[in-house]
Amino acid sequence: MGQIALEGMEFFAFHGYYDEEQRMGNKYGVDLYIRTDLLAAGESDKLGATVNYEVLYRLVAEEMLAPARLLEHVAHRVLDRVMAELPHVQRVKISVSKFNPPLGGICHRARVTLKRKR
């Protein structure tokens, strides 16, 4: 068992509880961690024996395109997609951050983290 991580992904998206946030958009950060068997890939040096990082990135990017009111919902959708499309993945952890959230004061980012295992 091993871990693959995509850290520091950044997207401009239109999530937010308030209508204005969904119109104006904001910058978001995503960190994704998966646990899967990496032994065969380590031994063979074959892409087909592991999880393709591009596939993971595409799944996240596609979910970031669909507006949501809550960061929790965005994170949940990504977990659903990873588990549905990559059946050999055993665990997934995702953190979704909104930069400079409109809280009425200084806050660099708001972040939610969700985990799921088979």
Number of C-alpha atoms within 10 A of each C-alpha: 9 10 13 18 15 15 13 12 14 16 16 13 22 21 27 21 11 11 12 11 16 16 13 11 15 17 16 24 18 23 17 24 16 22 18 18 17 15 13 13 14 12 9 10 11 10 12 10 15 18 19 11 13 10 13 21 14 11 17 24 17 11 17 23 14 12 17 18 15 14 22 15 15 22 24 17 17 23 22 12 15 19 18 11 12 13 10 15 20 16 17 23 18 24 20 24 21 24 15 15 19 14 8 6 8 9 12 11 15 16 16 16 16 15 15 14 12 9
